[in-house]
Structures are given as C-alpha cells and as structure tokens.
Amino acid sequence: MLERPDAVLATIPLLAVSGLVVRSAIAVTGVATGLLAAPLAPVGYLAALAFVFRELLVGPVAREAEA
C-alpha cells in the first residue's frame, strides 16, 4: 500500500525531471523551439523545491512540530 511518505518521496524526483522532459519534448518536435523551451529546465527543480518546502511548512512535519 502506498502511503503519504512514499508518495512524497516519489514525487520529488518526478517534479525535478519534468522540466527537462518538457524542454526535450519541445526541442525535438520543431526547429528553433529550443529558445522557447530554455526556461523550462529549471522550472522542474523549482517545483520540486517548492514541494519540499510546502511539505515541511504545511504538511505532517509542521503539524507534529506544533504539538
């Protein structure tokens, strides 16, 4: 059974790689679209970082720290 900590740990690398996957998909499908896709690479890393901070500040860790 998949529990919340397992889902969180699985989501972090998926978010980190998602920007690179989207950028690669756009770059492969057309000519000169690499310039349009350039800012997409760091977006995945920022999304993973934001997810980690959200889990630490709002998730179960924060609720247990309050008690």
PEDAMO-V558983 format. One record per residue. N is the residue number from 1. SS is DSSP state (H for helix, E for strand, C for the rest). BURIAL is 1 if it has 16 or more other ideal C-beta (glycine too) atoms within 10 Angstrom, else 0. Layout:
BEGIN
((N;SS;BURIAL) (N;SS;BURIAL))
END
This chain:
BEGIN
((1;C;0) (2;C;0) (3;C;0) (4;H;0) (5;H;0) (6;H;0) (7;H;0) (8;H;0) (9;H;0) (10;H;0) (11;H;0) (12;H;0) (13;H;0) (14;H;0) (15;H;1) (16;H;1) (17;H;0) (18;H;1) (19;H;1) (20;H;1) (21;H;0) (22;H;0) (23;H;1) (24;H;0) (25;H;0) (26;H;0) (27;H;1) (28;H;0) (29;H;0) (30;C;0) (31;C;0) (32;C;0) (33;C;0) (34;H;0) (35;H;0) (36;H;0) (37;H;1) (38;C;0) (39;C;0) (40;H;1) (41;H;0) (42;H;0) (43;H;0) (44;H;1) (45;H;0) (46;H;0) (47;H;1) (48;H;1) (49;H;0) (50;H;0) (51;H;1) (52;H;0) (53;H;0) (54;H;0) (55;H;1) (56;H;0) (57;H;0) (58;H;0) (59;C;1) (60;H;0) (61;H;0) (62;H;0) (63;H;0) (64;H;0) (65;H;0) (66;H;0) (67;C;0))
END
